[in-house]
Amino acid sequence: MDLFLQQVFNGLTLGSVYTLVAIGLTLVFGILHIPNFAHGALYLVGGYVTLMVMSATGVHYFIAIIASIVVVAVLAVLMERLVFHPLRNSPPIHDKIAAIGLVLFFEALVQLVWGTEYLRMLTPFDNNISVAGVSMTSQRILVIAVTVAVVFLLTLFLKKTMMGASILAMAQNREGAFLVGINANKVAMMTFAISGALAAIAASLASPINLVFPAMGHLVILKAFVVVIIGGMGSIPGAIIAGLVLGLTESMGATYISNDYKDMIAFLLLIIIMTVRPKGLFAKGVY
Amino acid sequence: MDKIFNHRTLIALLVVFALVFPLIYADNRYVLHVMTIGFIFTISVYGMNIIAGFTGQLSLAHAGFFAIGAYSLGILTTRTEMNFWLALLLAVLITSAAGLLLGAIALRTKEHFFAIYTLIVGYLIYLLIDKWDGLTGGIRGLIGIPIPDPIGPLNFESATAMYYLVLFFLLLSIFIAVRIVRSLTGRTYIAIRNSEELAQTLGINTKVNKLISFVISVAYAGLAGALYASLTRFIGPDVASTNMVFNFLMYLIVGGIGTLSGPLVGTMLFVWLEQFLRSYQEYHLLIFGPILVIMVIFFPTGIVGGFYRIKAKLQQKKVPKDNKYFNPVPAKSTKK
């Protein structure tokens, strides 16, 4: 029983990270209909910036995270302006190829600047707490707490502010949004900024647990795609539920089936789902 | 008429160059090896071109199938000591069968979903190869894949002989690709790329055509993979990695997606460029990544497509000068 509870807890941590990455991905897809393969690169840069700000200036973990959020959000906006905006009228195959070009670039850049070693991120939250037989590091509790807070704030932003409402409006109906005078450029930049910020937060939270290395974005982005497809492209509640479900499934699978094959679970899940429902679960069928 | 003549001369010159090449570099195994690898990748990129360039479905599982071809040959020749040529044939067939199976399922998804689906299948193939120690040797890879068995007096022990063998398959692959694209089947693929709905309205069975095009593309990958395994004689899980498929894609885009000579131009250019930038191995993507982005934004049809566009423009300007035929554009507006 203890083992089970332990795995539930670990699964929730894992799921929180997937959720954060997937929300960014799903927001961008909802607005611009781009599957942003370069999202993993944002995650990667986010992890490294936090680590480097911490080790270079010695500031507190949280301040480093904020710096990382700013850097990655700016990077994401630049990405939209310089790459995806000029490609908005091209065939869909071009966005994907450009995104792959960005991934290659950022991975090489990170290797050039910081080398290829696996780096540890030390945080003030590495002490252990034991509750009802479940041992948890405060870092893992922090991951879950921050995710809940971020999702809450994001929902508030989307529902209660004009800017947020215009993002939702554009996701629901592009032409309608233009008709009421919503500035498409502004919304696109805003969406990319949010998605970059979420990636930076996710990377900063996960790095103390998973180490920082040039390929850290690969698995996360692929799994985020799984989450987004299961949850329905463009749906935030879908991304949250699917993220947690995937986290729990993986954590259970690793314990009760096989640790070696745990990364395959997510992909097999996706392949089965897409085989049965080619547009994903909960798809609205419009895209 | 003289245009066709020029075109043919160019092709003939290229073939002659390829045939004579080993004589020039007879004592330089390294140059021959790089060239042979380039040819093998070109075969694979031609396959990618058929599905992505002509039928318009971006399949990112291509490296996975390349690996299936390589591992099929590797396992058949090392474990069962099968004759090389039989193993080669079987490797292509196994890969095609895998492609048929995946294509039948994956092609029900469209556009983004197809790209994501195939990307994930490709990654799954990589993970399988990496973890399935018993069959694939896992991360240690497969060692000691034999060179092709001799056919009669021909043996393939020298680098030159391997070069000619691969060249033969390359020319065959290009020939088949050209025949497919110029036939009605090729037109059908292009129609599907341009608009699937419209193609359907015209009475084209898009499902079957997409599937056939996918299987052909996969067969190319399988052939290339099998040749790669017997050339390098060692394969590891890396042949299935996403970097491999991104490389193929880069060769295709820069050379010219949806053109007949694009895969050859792009692959040979990059294979040699990578050799010249060898000392910057880890960082060459720093330049190649942005090149990919810039190409897609400004030259979406790559080097070959760009070349034809410029040529067409130049010819357009020339027309008013020797105005023998009807010119729909008034002379005034073309003179600038």
Interface residues (C-beta under 8 A of the other chain):
Chain A: F29 H33 P35 F37 V83 P86 L87 S90 P91 P92 I93 H94 K96 I97 A98 I100 G101 L102 V103 L104 F105 F106 E107 A108 L109 Q111 L112 T116 H218 L222 F225 V226 I229 M233 D260 Y261 D263 M264 F267 L268 L270 I271 M274 T275 P278 K279 G280 Y287
Chain B: A52 G56 L58 I105 A106 R108 T109 K110 E111 H112 F113 A115 I116 Y117 L119 I120 V121 Y123 L124 L127 L128 K131 T242 F246 L249 M250 I253 E282 Y283 H284 L285 L286 F288 G289 P290 I291 L292 V293 V296 I297 P300
